[in-house]
Amino acid sequence: MSQDPGGRTVDPITNPAGGREMIARVLVVDDEPSVVDVFREFLAAQGYESTVASNGEEALKLIPTLKPDIILTDINLPGLSGLEVMRFAKGVDAEIAVIVVTGYASASSAIDALRQGAYDYVTKPFDLDDVHQIVERAIANRRLRAINRQLVEELRQKNEILQHHEQGLREKVRLATWQMTTLYEVGKEISANLELAPRLGLITAKAAELSGGRAAVLYLRHAETEECRIAGVHGLELPPRKEGAPHYFNAERLFGLPPFEQRPVRRLATQPGEAFELPAIGPARFTSMLAVPMVAEGQSIGMLVGLDKEGGFSAADENFLALYASQAAIAVRNSQLFEHTKTLDRLKSEFVAVVSHEIRTPLTSVKGAVELLADPRYFPNNEQQTKLLSIAHANAERLLVLINDILDFSKLESASLPMSLEHSALQPVIEQASSNLRTLIEERRIQLEVTIAPALPDLFIDSSRIAQVFTNLLSNAIKFSPPGGRVGIDVRPEGGGVRVAVSDAGEGIAAEDLPKLFRKFTQVDSSATRKAGGTGLGLVICKGIVEQHGGTIWVESTQGEGSTFIFTLPFADRSLAPAPRPDDEGPALPRAA
């Protein structure tokens, strides 16, 4: 609100353009000088800025430049009427408040003016207080309209800003979603193979694809010297390495970084003919480069470099490739650990094989000497000596079994276990394994039942190795069955081969322990296992032998109901496989208790 020089309060009009307050402008249109003088004096007293037009034509000339807030016009003017003045004013400013002045006889004309858009009317003779109230209401109404229009405009502008932010946010979310999805899919592809060499090649190829570069190079850091070598290349031909050329080099110095600083580097050739080289790449020159460190467990293990993107690499490329490099670094580190573990495992197996072989030779001599000493034909022994020699012989035999198991396992791991495959029936193999365990069967009074389906074709097997499988499985079944229990061997055709099941009447195996059975040096922790002993390699060796024959092996067991170890072997000629006859179990081989 503002005040006139007389101290009276004046209602201001808000200027929509600048947001500041200004005095209302009033245009008085009347051809009666006395009425004009009254209005002029009254409006000046109220602090308004007033302008006078004596006819309609003059008013039409003033309205476009004056831009009044209020028009007080007589309806009956010489020439153009007050209604025509109102219609023209509304065309210039639709929100202008037009107050028509009319006599009592023309009240119907004033009402018609209201229908056509007039704000209000005043009848002659008029009361100035009534005029003041009408003008005040008109000014207040116009001010509210101006404020409302300004608020609507501000709301529109803010809404545009919000929409712009929303679009930007949607784009960021879309980009982040695409990046995460892409990294997830690429990660799955990289994780499909743990071998280091193919993984490095795939990582380098994906780096070029994701960054948009023509080529990519992966440098790996040597753990001890902190220098780098080329480990992967995509889109480039590496020149033959010259003899004596350095295999490792300082990567930080190459990319202009202080030692051990882990941050991306972007370069772009901006001058005509400008280009740069990379070490160990040969004569190739590049116009753009993006190098990002590969960091795993807080340590830089190398650099991933994208090359020759048209227009150069952007900050977005840098951020995305940095994310990819961190993911790739973990994959490379895992592969390095895998390769290191394989190397250690191979060295361990070679060491065990060598040691076992060196032990077996003298142990065989010791066993032979003990057997000779225990022979009463050559050396008469008293009861105590015989007992001690018997214990020594048993322990030597157990050590030889252990050494043979370790040697077989070592050969299986290195895929060098000798196999002499030939056409053979399975029944003689089973008889051989049963004969090997005759003493144990009789000691524990085991009822052995063997069922073999009739007319089984020959198998293409190493009989001695399959006999080893039968001996191991049958020995376990006998050891874990109670004295006087039943052990069964069931052989029947299934698919393109035979299905062999060795079952016992033992205490069974818990479901959570079943996956442990075919792991090396692993035994189920139970009273029966501790009593039976063993190396924990027998089932692993059985699995390796069966798989080398093209079969599979597994176990089915329920605690309290015994266990059944099952393995399959393919027929030598699968076209000769007999039709299954479930009701014909075949002849049972007689087995003594």
C-alpha positions in Angstrom: 0.0 0.0 0.0 1.1 3.6 -0.7 0.0 7.1 0.5 -0.7 10.3 -1.4 0.7 13.7 -0.4 -2.3 14.2 1.9 -1.6 11.1 3.9 -4.5 9.1 2.5 -4.0 5.4 1.8 -4.2 4.4 -1.9 -4.7 0.8 -3.2 -1.9 0.0 -5.5 -1.9 -2.1 -8.7 0.7 -4.8 -9.1 2.6 -4.5 -12.2 2.7 -8.0 -13.6 5.8 -7.4 -15.7 8.1 -6.2 -12.9 6.2 -7.4 -9.8 6.4 -3.9 -8.3 3.5 -1.7 -7.1 2.3 1.4 -9.1 -0.6 3.9 -9.0 -3.8 2.9 -10.8 -4.5 4.8 -14.1 -8.1 5.9 -14.7 -9.5 7.2 -18.0 -12.6 9.3 -17.8 -14.7 9.6 -21.0 -17.5 12.1 -20.7 -18.7 15.1 -22.8 -20.1 17.0 -19.8 -17.3 19.3 -18.3 -19.0 19.4 -14.9 -19.0 15.6 -14.6 -15.4 15.5 -15.8 -14.3 18.1 -13.2 -16.0 16.2 -10.4 -14.4 12.9 -11.4 -10.9 14.5 -11.9 -11.0 16.2 -8.5 -12.3 13.0 -6.8 -9.7 10.7 -8.4 -6.9 13.1 -7.6 -8.0 13.2 -4.0 -7.9 9.4 -3.9 -4.3 9.5 -5.3 -5.2 8.0 -8.7 -3.6 9.0 -12.0 -6.5 10.3 -14.2 -6.8 11.2 -17.9 -9.8 12.7 -19.6 -11.3 12.2 -23.1 -14.3 14.2 -24.1 -15.6 11.8 -26.8 -15.3 8.2 -28.0 -12.9 8.9 -30.8 -10.4 10.6 -28.5 -10.7 7.7 -26.0 -9.9 5.2 -28.7 -6.7 7.1 -29.5 -5.6 7.2 -25.8 -6.4 3.6 -24.8 -3.5 1.8 -26.7 -0.8 4.1 -25.3 -2.3 5.0 -21.9 -3.3 1.4 -21.1 -5.6 2.4 -18.3 -6.6 0.1 -15.4 -10.1 1.7 -15.0 -12.3 3.4 -17.6 -15.2 5.6 -16.4 -17.3 6.3 -19.5 -20.7 7.8 -20.2 -22.9 5.5 -22.3 -24.4 8.3 -24.4 -21.4 10.0 -26.0 -21.4 12.1 -29.2 -20.2 10.0 -32.1 -18.9 6.6 -30.8 -21.0 5.4 -27.8 -19.6 4.3 -24.4 -20.4 0.6 -25.4 -18.2 1.0 -28.5 -15.4 2.4 -26.3 -15.8 -0.5 -23.9 -15.6 -3.1 -26.8 -12.5 -1.4 -28.2 -10.9 -1.3 -24.7 -11.6 -5.0 -24.1 -10.0 -5.8 -27.4 -6.8 -4.1 -26.2 -6.9 -5.5 -22.6 -9.5 -8.1 -21.8 -9.1 -7.5 -18.0 -9.6 -3.7 -18.1 -12.5 -2.7 -15.7 -15.1 -0.5 -17.5 -17.5 1.4 -15.3 -20.4 2.9 -17.3 -22.1 6.1 -16.3 -25.7 6.6 -17.3 -28.9 8.5 -16.3 -31.9 6.9 -14.6 -33.7 6.9 -17.9 -30.9 4.8 -19.5 -30.7 2.1 -16.7 -31.6 -0.6 -19.2 -28.7 0.4 -21.3 -26.4 0.0 -18.3 -27.7 -3.5 -17.6 -27.1 -4.3 -21.3 -23.5 -3.0 -20.9 -23.0 -5.3 -17.9 -24.0 -8.3 -20.1 -21.5 -7.2 -22.7 -18.6 -7.1 -20.2 -18.8 -3.9 -18.2 -17.6 -4.2 -14.6 -20.3 -2.0 -13.0 -22.3 1.1 -13.7 -23.1 4.5 -11.9 -26.3 6.4 -12.4 -26.5 10.2 -12.6 -26.7 12.0 -10.3 -24.2 9.8 -8.5 -22.9 9.5 -4.9 -19.1 9.9 -4.8 -18.9 7.3 -2.0 -20.7 4.8 -4.2 -18.2 5.7 -7.0 -15.3 5.3 -4.6 -16.4 1.8 -3.6 -17.0 0.7 -7.1 -13.6 2.0 -8.3 -11.9 0.4 -5.2 -13.5 -3.0 -6.0 -12.5 -2.7 -9.6 -8.9 -1.9 -8.8 -8.8 -4.7 -6.2 -10.3 -7.2 -8.7 -7.7 -6.1 -11.3 -4.9 -6.4 -8.8 -6.0 -9.9 -7.9 -6.2 -10.9 -11.5 -2.7 -9.6 -12.1 -1.4 -11.4 -9.1 -3.2 -14.6 -10.1 -1.7 -14.3 -13.6 1.7 -13.8 -12.2 1.4 -16.8 -9.9 0.1 -18.9 -12.8 3.1 -17.8 -14.9 5.5 -18.6 -12.0 3.8 -22.0 -11.6 4.2 -22.7 -15.3 7.9 -21.8 -15.2 8.5 -23.9 -12.2 6.6 -26.7 -13.7 8.8 -26.5 -16.8 11.8 -26.6 -14.6 10.4 -29.7 -12.8 9.7 -31.3 -16.1 13.2 -30.6 -17.2 14.6 -32.0 -14.0 12.3 -35.0 -14.3 13.5 -35.7 -17.9 17.1 -35.4 -16.8 16.4 -37.7 -13.9 14.6 -40.2 -16.1 17.6 -40.1 -18.5 20.0 -40.7 -15.7 17.9 -43.6 -14.4 17.7 -45.0 -17.9 21.4 -44.7 -18.4 22.2 -46.2 -15.0 19.8 -49.1 -15.7 21.3 -49.7 -19.1 24.8 -49.6 -17.6 24.0 -52.0 -14.7 22.1 -54.4 -17.1 25.0 -54.3 -19.6 27.6 -54.9 -16.9 25.5 -57.7 -15.4 25.2 -59.4 -18.8 28.9 -58.9 -19.6 29.8 -60.1 -16.2 27.9 -63.3 -16.8 29.6 -63.8 -20.1 33.0 -63.2 -18.5 32.3 -65.5 -15.6 31.5 -68.4 -17.8 35.1 -69.4 -18.1 37.6 -69.2 -15.2 40.7 -69.7 -17.4 42.8 -66.6 -17.5 43.8 -66.3 -21.2 40.2 -66.5 -22.7 38.9 -64.3 -19.9 41.5 -61.6 -20.7 40.6 -61.7 -24.4 36.9 -61.4 -23.7 37.5 -58.5 -21.2 39.5 -56.6 -23.8 37.0 -57.2 -26.6 34.1 -56.0 -24.4 36.1 -52.9 -23.3 36.4 -51.8 -27.0 32.7 -52.5 -27.6 31.4 -50.7 -24.5 33.7 -47.6 -24.9 33.0 -47.3 -28.6 36.7 -47.5 -29.4 38.2 -49.2 -32.5 40.7 -51.2 -30.3 41.5 -52.0 -26.7 44.6 -53.1 -24.8 44.8 -54.7 -21.3 48.0 -54.3 -19.3 48.6 -56.5 -16.2 51.0 -55.5 -13.4 53.7 -57.9 -12.2 53.1 -58.5 -8.5 56.7 -58.1 -7.5 58.2 -55.4 -9.8 55.0 -53.3 -10.1 55.7 -53.0 -13.9 53.2 -54.0 -16.6 53.0 -56.2 -19.6 50.5 -56.6 -22.4 48.0 -59.3 -21.4 45.2 -58.8 -23.9 44.6 -57.0 -27.2 41.6 -56.4 -29.4 41.4 -54.8 -32.8 45.2 -54.6 -33.2 48.0 -56.7 -34.7 50.9 -57.0 -32.3 54.3 -57.1 -34.0 56.6 -60.0 -33.3 58.5 -59.3 -30.1 62.2 -58.6 -30.7 64.6 -60.7 -28.7 65.9 -58.7 -25.8 63.0 -56.2 -25.9 61.6 -55.3 -22.5 58.6 -57.4 -21.6 57.6 -55.2 -18.6 57.4 -51.5 -18.4 56.2 -48.7 -16.1 52.5 -48.1 -16.9 52.2 -44.9 -14.8 55.0 -43.2 -16.6 53.5 -44.3 -19.9 50.1 -42.6 -19.1 51.7 -39.6 -17.4 50.6 -40.6 -13.8 52.6 -40.3 -10.6 53.6 -43.8 -9.3 50.7 -45.7 -7.8 48.1 -43.1 -8.6 44.8 -44.8 -9.5 42.8 -42.5 -11.8 41.6 -42.5 -15.4 43.5 -40.7 -18.2 41.9 -39.3 -21.3 43.9 -38.0 -24.3 42.8 -36.6 -27.6 44.9 -35.4 -30.6 43.7 -31.9 -31.4 46.2 -30.8 -34.0 46.4 -32.0 -37.6 48.7 -35.0 -37.9 49.0 -35.3 -34.1 49.0 -38.8 -32.7 50.6 -40.8 -29.9 52.0 -44.3 -29.4 51.8 -47.1 -26.8 54.7 -49.3 -25.8 55.0 -52.8 -27.2 52.2 -52.0 -29.7 54.6 -51.4 -32.6 54.4 -48.6 -35.1 50.6 -48.1 -34.6 49.6 -44.5 -33.6 46.3 -43.3 -32.1 44.3 -40.1 -32.0 42.3 -40.8 -28.9 42.8 -42.8 -25.7 41.1 -43.6 -22.5 43.1 -45.5 -19.8 41.4 -46.6 -16.6 43.1 -48.5 -13.7 41.9 -52.0 -12.8 41.7 -52.0 -9.0 41.0 -55.2 -6.9 41.1 -55.2 -3.1 42.5 -51.7 -3.1 45.4 -52.5 -5.3 46.0 -51.7 -9.0 46.5 -54.9 -10.9 46.7 -53.3 -14.4 45.3 -50.8 -16.9 42.5 -51.1 -19.4 42.9 -48.9 -22.4 40.3 -47.9 -25.1 41.7 -46.5 -28.3 40.6 -44.5 -31.3 37.1 -43.4 -30.7 35.8 -41.0 -33.3 35.5 -37.6 -31.7 37.4 -38.7 -28.6 36.2 -40.3 -25.3 33.7 -38.4 -23.1 33.4 -38.2 -19.3 30.5 -40.6 -19.6 32.7 -43.1 -21.4 35.3 -42.6 -18.6 32.8 -43.3 -15.8 31.3 -46.3 -17.5 34.7 -47.9 -18.4 35.9 -47.3 -14.9 32.9 -49.3 -13.6 33.6 -52.0 -16.1 37.3 -52.1 -15.2 36.5 -52.5 -11.5 34.3 -55.5 -12.3 36.8 -56.9 -14.8 39.6 -56.5 -12.2 37.8 -58.8 -9.8 37.3 -61.4 -12.6 41.0 -61.2 -13.5 42.0 -61.5 -9.9 39.8 -64.6 -9.5 41.3 -66.2 -12.6 44.8 -65.4 -11.3 44.0 -67.1 -8.0 42.4 -70.0 -9.9 45.5 -70.4 -12.1 47.7 -70.2 -9.0 45.6 -72.8 -7.2 45.8 -75.1 -10.2 49.6 -74.8 -10.3 49.9 -75.5 -6.6 47.5 -78.5 -6.9 49.5 -79.9 -9.8 52.8 -79.4 -7.9 51.2 -81.0 -4.8 50.0 -84.0 -6.9 53.4 -84.4 -8.5 55.1 -84.2 -5.1 52.7 -86.8 -3.6 53.2 -89.1 -6.6 56.9 -88.9 -6.4 57.0 -89.4 -2.6 54.5 -92.2 -2.7 56.4 -94.0 -5.4 59.7 -93.6 -3.5 58.0 -95.0 -0.4 56.3 -97.9 -2.1 59.6 -99.6 -3.3 61.2 -99.9 0.2 57.8 -100.7 1.8 57.4 -103.6 -0.6 60.8 -104.9 0.5 59.9 -104.5 4.2 56.6 -106.4 3.6 58.4 -109.2 1.8 60.9 -109.4 4.6 58.2 -109.6 7.2 56.4 -112.3 5.3 59.7 -114.3 5.1 60.3 -113.9 8.8 56.8 -115.0 9.6 57.2 -118.2 7.5 57.7 -121.1 10.0 59.5 -123.1 7.4 62.5 -120.7 7.6 62.2 -119.0 10.9 60.6 -120.7 13.9 58.9 -118.0 16.0 57.3 -118.1 19.4 53.7 -116.8 20.0 54.8 -113.2 20.8 57.1 -113.0 17.8 54.3 -114.3 15.5 51.9 -111.7 16.9 54.3 -108.8 16.3 55.1 -110.0 12.8 51.4 -110.3 12.0 50.8 -106.7 13.2 53.8 -105.4 11.1 52.5 -107.3 8.0 49.0 -105.9 8.4 50.3 -102.3 8.8 52.6 -102.7 5.8 49.6 -104.0 3.8 47.5 -101.0 4.9 50.3 -98.5 3.9 50.6 -100.1 0.5 46.9 -99.8 -0.1 47.1 -96.1 1.0 50.1 -95.5 -1.3 48.4 -97.2 -4.2 45.2 -95.1 -3.7 47.3 -91.9 -3.6 49.1 -92.9 -6.8 45.9 -93.7 -8.6 44.3 -90.5 -7.4 47.3 -88.5 -8.6 47.1 -90.2 -12.0 43.4 -89.5 -12.2 43.9 -85.8 -11.5 46.5 -85.6 -14.2 44.4 -87.7 -16.6 47.3 -90.2 -16.8 45.7 -93.2 -15.1 46.5 -96.1 -17.6 43.4 -97.8 -19.0 43.5 -101.1 -21.0 40.1 -101.2 -22.6 38.7 -104.4 -24.2 35.4 -106.2 -24.7 34.6 -108.0 -21.5 31.6 -109.4 -19.7 30.8 -108.0 -16.3 30.1 -111.3 -14.4 33.8 -112.4 -14.2 34.7 -109.0 -12.9 32.2 -109.2 -10.1 33.4 -112.7 -9.3 37.0 -111.5 -9.1 36.0 -108.6 -6.7 34.0 -111.0 -4.5 36.9 -113.4 -4.4 39.3 -110.7 -3.3 37.0 -110.0 -0.3 36.2 -113.6 0.5 38.1 -113.5 3.9 36.3 -110.3 5.0 32.9 -111.7 3.9 33.4 -114.8 6.0 34.8 -112.9 9.0 31.6 -110.7 9.1 29.2 -113.5 8.1 27.8 -111.4 5.3 25.0 -112.7 3.0 26.1 -111.6 -0.5 23.4 -111.7 -3.1 24.4 -111.0 -6.7 21.7 -110.5 -9.4 22.7 -110.1 -13.0 20.1 -109.7 -15.9 20.4 -112.4 -18.5 22.0 -111.9 -22.0 23.9 -108.8 -21.2 26.1 -107.7 -24.1 29.8 -107.2 -23.4 31.2 -103.9 -22.2 34.2 -102.0 -23.5 36.1 -101.7 -20.2 39.3 -102.1 -18.3 38.4 -105.2 -16.3 41.0 -104.6 -13.6 39.9 -101.0 -13.1 36.2 -101.9 -12.9 37.2 -104.7 -10.5 38.8 -102.0 -8.4 35.5 -100.1 -8.4 33.6 -103.2 -7.4 36.2 -104.1 -4.7 36.0 -100.6 -3.2 32.2 -100.4 -3.2 31.7 -104.0 -2.0 34.4 -103.5 0.8 32.6 -100.4 2.0 29.2 -102.2 2.0 30.6 -105.1 4.0 32.4 -102.8 6.5 29.3 -100.7 7.1 26.8 -103.6 7.4 26.3 -105.2 10.7 27.7 -108.8 11.2 25.4 -111.3 9.6 23.9 -108.5 7.4 23.0 -108.6 3.7 24.9 -107.0 0.9 23.5 -107.0 -2.6 24.8 -106.4 -6.2 22.2 -105.8 -8.9 23.2 -105.5 -12.6 20.6 -104.7 -15.2 20.4 -103.0 -18.6 19.4 -99.3 -18.6 19.4 -97.1 -21.7 22.5 -97.7 -23.7 24.4 -99.5 -20.9 24.2 -101.3 -17.6 23.2 -100.0 -14.2 25.1 -101.5 -11.3 23.8 -101.1 -7.7 25.7 -102.1 -4.6 23.6 -102.0 -1.5 24.2 -102.6 2.2 22.2 -102.9 5.4 24.1 -100.3 7.3 23.0 -97.3 9.3 22.7 -95.1 6.2 24.0 -91.6 5.4 22.4 -88.3 6.4 21.2 -86.2 3.4 23.5 -83.3 4.3 26.5 -85.7 4.1 25.8 -87.1 0.7 27.5 -84.4 -1.3 30.7 -84.9 0.7 31.2 -88.6 -0.3 33.0 -88.0 -3.6 35.4 -85.3 -2.3 39.0 -86.2 -1.9 40.2 -87.0 1.6 36.7 -86.6 3.0 34.8 -89.1 5.1 31.4 -88.8 6.8 31.9 -88.3 10.6 30.1 -91.2 12.2 30.9 -94.0 14.6 30.8 -96.6 11.8 33.2 -94.6 9.7 35.7 -94.1 12.5 35.6 -97.8 13.2 36.0 -98.8 9.5 38.8 -96.3 8.9 40.1 -95.5 5.3 41.9 -92.8 3.4 38.9 -90.9 2.0 40.1 -91.5 -1.5 38.3 -94.8 -2.5 35.1 -93.2 -3.7 36.9 -90.4 -5.5 39.0 -93.0 -7.4 35.8 -95.0 -8.2 34.2 -91.8 -9.6 37.2 -91.1 -11.7 37.4 -94.6 -13.1 33.7 -94.8 -13.9 33.7 -91.4 -15.6 36.8 -92.3 -17.7 34.6 -95.2 -18.9 31.9 -92.8 -19.9 29.6 -93.6 -17.0 28.3 -91.9 -13.9 28.2 -92.8 -10.2 25.9 -91.6 -7.3 24.5 -92.7 -4.0 21.0 -93.1 -2.6 20.7 -93.5 1.2 18.2 -93.1 4.0 19.3 -93.1 7.6 18.5 -96.4 9.3 17.8 -98.2 6.0 21.2 -98.6 4.5 22.8 -97.1 1.4 23.0 -98.0 -2.3 25.9 -96.9 -4.5 24.9 -96.9 -8.2 27.1 -96.5 -11.3 26.4 -96.9 -15.0 28.6 -98.2 -17.8 27.9 -98.0 -21.6 27.6 -101.0 -23.8 30.4 -101.6 -26.3 27.8 -101.6 -29.0 24.6 -99.8 -27.8 22.6 -101.2 -30.7 22.9 -104.6 -29.0 21.2 -103.4 -25.7 18.5 -105.9 -24.8 14.9 -104.8 -24.3 14.3 -104.2 -20.6 12.4 -106.9 -18.7 11.5 -105.6 -15.3 9.9 -108.9 -14.1 13.1 -110.9 -15.0 15.7 -110.3 -12.4 18.1 -112.8 -13.9 20.0 -115.6 -12.2 21.6 -115.1 -8.8 25.2 -116.1 -8.4 25.5 -118.5 -5.4 27.4 -116.8 -2.6 28.3 -118.6 0.7 27.8 -116.8 4.0 
